[in-house]
Amino acid sequence: MIRSDNPKFALRKALAAYAMEHGIKPAMRHFACARKTARKWLRRYKAQGHEGLKELSRAPKSCPHKTPPGVEALVVAQRLKTPGFGAKRLVMEFDLPVGASAAHRILKQRGLVRQRRRRHQRKNDLRAVKAAYAPFTRFQMDTKHLCDLPRYWPQMNAFQLPRYQYTIRELSTGAHFVAYSNELTKTYATMTARRFLEHLRACGLDTAQALIQTDLGTEFDGDTVHYMEGGFHRSIEDAPFHAGHHFNPPACPNANADVESAHATIEGEFFEAETFRSRAEFLGKITTYQHWFNLARKNRSRGWRAPADILREKAPQLSPKIFLLPPVALETLLPATRSPPPSGGHDLPRSPGRY
């Protein structure tokens, strides 16, 4: 019985067999149990065989406060539509008639809860440091390859959708701003940064207080020894912006954690949830998503506050219109090419900011 996969079942079987051979009272004394216990398992064994020796459910046959099946189906349906949303965000965004814990239970029972990968120890948690930054002074910039997204890939090929995303994440409020292109180049990275800094100037901010942090990618001049005029680095630090550009420190993989977190969120909440049939539809939907993210979406890591809420608390003098820089296809910002020379050759557009 001890070596059995189900010791309790083996014990009941031995008790019933002993009672059938020797009687209920001898079985009671031999197994040191109550007479009612020996009688119960003997009767069940005679009536149902081995099935009668299995444990019966002790759950109540009725539960008045249990979530109705219709509400459970609604929670599951909304999760399938927005796979990037957790239980609490589903309840908040769609005003579901159920608590967050009940929604989590429903999703967990149906295998719709993603297991969060946790480290044994948190290192370099800079939330308090980032919370102390003045709004729209510290930024992280990175690129995201869209060619490895299974749901987006066939739509991208069928409708000529963008292949790369350029993302700027504001560290104090958590807002993000994106642009898209079909190529990963220094030209498009420079255009993205200049367009964003021009937007800050138009909103009345002093861009000399801004600092943009990037990795050592070639699109960010990471392979450059002598910075050239019109390149990514000089375009940020020279006139008219006079902003700062720093590279991530070496051997510090979490230095770009904020913008990488934004990439993971966009992938789960947008690219895995939406479908597109044209480039115009894609740009329209990503514009709506970015505005919702910056103005209304509650951020758990920032106390369940939206970026607009944080801006209102930290810098009420700034207009929330600062969040309304729409995503753009960067190819449309290139200057028109000139007529080709009669001798032939390639006539390339000039570098952004040099025309």
Order of alpha helices (4+ residues) and beta strands (2+ residues): alpha-alpha-alpha-alpha-alpha-alpha-alpha-beta-alpha-beta-beta-alpha-beta-alpha-beta-alpha-alpha-alpha
